[in-house]
């Protein structure tokens, strides 16, 4: 979502500039600043920028630089004269030096006002081209950032896959350890009493089923594949969907960690969590 773009052009001695920048955001929020003479075109300009910006906090600023100034002002002469006479009377009544009365009056609201000036078709055509060029620069910036982010996402995703594949080598030893631990605890509890071997094996199987992580491994693998499929989709916006998938990946990884009860697997789970956290951080900046 983060991006920056700018462009400029000229029309009748005026230099027209646009600057667009965006930050991460859950919704679309556009703040558009325009010269007063362009206010009549605010809606089409807003729609044009929003159509390319997508999600995020977007600031767009169009300015005019000209030796003649970018705004047209007019003086309310009668109001100016009235203020002048009244201030002169106050100064005389109080025996004060008049000072710079003119500057004081000019700062009074309403003495100067901004004239409404309609933009011509010719100028609007130039402005429209400048805005489109600014949007292109803006999107080129984000595209460049997105390519780098794509590589990082694929790297972290493959790290999770590799970590998941490395769990298998510890599975057999994990089951043996769990059986041994249960038997030892049971023997200490029962002491010299006889233990029903068949019942013992049934209890072992029931306990091991509760700690089985094969389903979590399978679902995590499926989520990784789905994440990559969505990542490669040629669509404008995919950030929210990828974020939802990453949440599901996190659930499976957390459940594996809770069930593992084997230090090697738990270390692998920590690595997967680290890679997933990096993915989630990048998700905040994906449209």
N, C-alpha and C positions, 0 to 999 in steps of 0.2 A: 504493500500500500504506500510506503514512503516513496516520494519522487520529487523531482524538481525540473522545471522547464521554463524557458523564457524566449521571447522573440520581440522584434521591433520592426517598424517600418515608418515611412513618412507620407504625409499628405498635406499639400498647401503650406509648406514651411513648418509643419508640426511633426514632432517625433512621437509616435504612439508606441507604447511598450506594454507587454503583458508578462506577468510573472505568476507561475502556478507552482505551489508546493503542497505536499500532503504528508500526513502522519497517520499512524495506526488508529483505527477506531472501529467499534462494533457496528456502527451505523454510518450512514452517509450524512455528512455535515459540511455544507459549502458556505464559505463566507466570501462574498464577491464585493469588491470595491470598484466603483466606476466614477468617472467624471460626470458632472451633472448633465452634460450634453448627451450622454449615452444612456441616461436612465430609461428612455423609451424602449431601449433594446435589451433591458435587463433580463427579461424572461427568455428570449431566444439564446442569449449568451449563457445564462444559467443552465438551460437544457443542454446546450452543446457541451459545456464543461462536465456536467454531471453524467452525460452519456458516455464519456470516456474515463471518468475518474473512478466510478464504482464506489466501493466502500472506503471509509476513512474520513479524516478531518482534512478538508481541502481549503486552502486559501488562494484566491485568485485576485490579482490586483492589476487593473488597467490604468495607466497614467498617460498624461499628455505633457510634453515639454515644448514650449514655444516662447519666442521672444515677446509675443503679444499676450502671453498668458493663456492658460487652458480654460479659464472661465471668463464669462462676460458679466460685468457688474454695472449697475446703474445707481445714480444718486437721487434720492427723494429731496429735491431742491426746497420745496415749501417746508418740509419737516426740518431740514437743516437750518433754514432761516429762523424758524420758530425757536429751536433750541439755542441758536446764537443770541437772539434778542433776550431770551429769558436768562441765559447765563451772564450776559453783559449787565443786565439789571441787577443780578445777585452780587456780582463783583463790585459794582458801583455802590450798592446799598451797604456792603460790608467794608468798603474802602480797601479792597484787595487788588493786587496786581492781576491783570487778566491772564497772564501766562499764555500757553499755547492752547487757546480755546478750540481751534480747528481740529487738532488731533484728538482732543477729548470728545468732541461731537462725533467724529468719524467712528469712534469706538462704541457709540451708543447703538444697541440693536435696532435694526429697522431703517437706519439712515442709508446704509448701503444694502442693496439686495441683489441677489443673483438672478439674472435673466434666464428664462427658459429658452434654450436654443435647440432646435430640432437638427439631428444629424442628417446630412444629405445622403442620397443613395450612393453617390460616388465614394464618400468617406466610409459609409457602412461597409461597402465592398472591400475597401482596404483593411478596415478593422477586422472584418470577418476572416480575411486571409491571414492576418497577423495572429489572431486567436487560434486558428487551425494549426498554424506553424508552431505556436507555443504548446498546444496540446500534443503535437507530434514529438517535440523535444521532451516533454514531460513523460510520455509513454515510452519513448526510447530509453530514457533513464531507468524507468521501472523495469523494462524488459531486460536490460543489462543486469540490474540487481537480481531479477528473478532467475536468470540463468545460473548465476553463482549460487543462489539459494537452492535451486533444483539439485545441483551437484552435492551440496551439503546434506540435503534431505535424503538423497539416495545413499550417501555414505553412512549416515546414521541408521537408516532403515536396514541396510546390509549388515551393519554391525549387530543389530538386534537379531537378524536371521542367523548370523554366524554364532552368536552367543546361544541362541536357542538350540542350534544343532549340537553344540558342545555339551548340552545337558545329558544327552543319551549315555555318554561314557561313565557317568556317575550313578545311573539309575539302578543297576544291578547291585552295586555296593551299598547304595542307599537302602534298598529293601532288606538286605542282609543285616545291616546295622539296626534297622527298625525292629526286625524280628528279635535280634539279640537283646536289644534294650527292653522290649516288652517281656521277654522270657526272664531276664534278670530281675526286673521289677516284680514280676509275678512270683518268682521263687522266693524273693525276700519277704513278700507279703504272706505267702502260704507257709513258708519255713518247711517244717518236716511233713506237712500234710501232702497226701497224694494228689496229683493234678491229673484230671481227665485229659489225655492227650488229644482226643478228637475235639473236645470242647475248646481246648487251647488253640488248636489249628483254626477252628471256626472263628474264634475271637481275633486271631491274628489276621485272617483274611478280611474280616469286617473292618478292622482298624486300618489295614493297608488300602482298602477300597476308599475309605474316607480321605486318605492322604495321597491317593493316586492323582498324578498331574498330567496324564496323557491327554485328557480333554482340553485342559488349559493350553498345552503345547500345540494341539491341533488347531484350536480356535485362534491362538496368537499367530500361527503361520498363515491362516486364512485372512486374518486382519491385515497382515503385512502385504499379502498379495493384493488385497482390495485397495489398500492405501496406494500401492504402486500403480494400479490400474487407473485410479482417480487422478493421481499425480500426472499421468500421461494423457489424460483426456484433453482434447482441444476445445475447451470451453473458456468463457470469459472469467467466470468466478467459480472457485472450487475450495476456497479456504475454510468455510464453515463445515463442509462435508469432511474434509481432511481432519479438521479439529475433532469432529465427532468420532471418526475412526480411531484417532490417536487416544481418545478417552477409553474406548473399548480395549485397545491394546494395553493400556495401563491397568485395567481391571484384571486382565488375564495374568499380567506380570506380577501384580500384587498378590493374587491368589496363589500363584506358584511359590512365591516367597514365603507365604504363610504356611503352606503345606510341606515345603521341601524338607525341613529338619535335617539338612545336610549342608555342611559349611561350604563345600565347593559349589553346589547349586545356588546357595544363597549369595555367594560372591558373584556368580553369573547374573543373578537377578539384579544385583546392585548395578552392574555394568549396563544391563538393559534399561534400567530406570534412568541412568545417566544419559544414555543415547535418546531415550524417549523424551526426557526433559528438554534436550536440545531441539528436538522436533517441535515440541509444544511452543517453545520460545519463538521459533520461526513461523509457526502457524499464526501468531498474532500479527504478522506482517504479510499474510497471503490473502489476496482478494477472494 
